[in-house]
Amino acid sequence: MPKNKSHSGASKRFRVTGTGKIMRRRTNKNHLLEHKPSKRTRRLSTDVQLSSADARKIKKLLG
């Protein structure tokens, strides 16, 4: 039986934890960081859990 390939775009953007939660990066951490406060950039650098509505769709893509 052939295997299904995982969505390469989604696999670069999301990761699955050991317990099965989908984690994503926060926005606003790519460029123009010089004028943003350090407090803000530190807060943005942590991963956050994907909402449950989106998680169902992304689990299919990572499948």
PLY file of the C-alpha trace (Angstrom):
ply
format ascii 1.0
element vertex 63
property float x
property float y
property float z
element edge 62
property int vertex1
property int vertex2
end_header
0.00 0.00 0.00
1.41 3.46 -0.81
1.84 5.87 2.08
0.34 9.35 2.15
2.86 12.18 2.13
2.61 14.83 4.79
2.03 18.41 3.63
5.52 19.88 3.34
4.38 23.45 4.00
2.53 22.44 7.15
5.41 20.30 8.42
7.70 23.35 8.29
5.27 25.52 10.25
3.80 23.21 12.90
5.11 20.54 15.25
3.38 17.87 17.29
4.26 17.49 20.96
4.56 14.16 22.71
1.01 14.45 24.03
-0.37 15.22 20.56
-0.83 19.00 20.80
-0.02 21.09 17.71
2.38 23.97 18.36
2.93 27.02 16.16
5.19 30.07 16.11
3.88 33.49 17.01
3.55 36.20 14.38
5.57 39.46 14.23
8.94 37.84 14.91
10.39 37.80 11.37
11.65 41.28 10.52
11.57 44.93 11.68
12.59 43.74 15.15
14.89 46.66 15.91
12.13 49.06 16.93
10.06 46.47 18.82
10.67 46.34 22.57
12.81 43.48 23.86
9.98 42.52 26.20
7.72 42.00 23.20
10.23 40.02 21.13
10.95 37.70 24.07
7.22 37.06 24.49
6.84 36.38 20.77
9.69 33.85 20.70
7.76 31.21 22.66
5.66 28.63 20.83
1.93 28.57 21.47
-0.69 25.85 21.15
-2.89 25.90 18.06
-6.63 26.46 18.60
-8.71 23.30 18.63
-10.66 24.30 15.49
-7.47 24.71 13.47
-5.75 21.71 15.05
-8.17 19.28 13.40
-7.29 20.63 9.94
-3.53 20.67 10.57
-3.52 17.11 11.97
-4.90 15.94 8.62
-2.12 17.75 6.74
0.59 16.35 9.01
-1.10 12.94 8.97
0 1
1 2
2 3
3 4
4 5
5 6
6 7
7 8
8 9
9 10
10 11
11 12
12 13
13 14
14 15
15 16
16 17
17 18
18 19
19 20
20 21
21 22
22 23
23 24
24 25
25 26
26 27
27 28
28 29
29 30
30 31
31 32
32 33
33 34
34 35
35 36
36 37
37 38
38 39
39 40
40 41
41 42
42 43
43 44
44 45
45 46
46 47
47 48
48 49
49 50
50 51
51 52
52 53
53 54
54 55
55 56
56 57
57 58
58 59
59 60
60 61
61 62
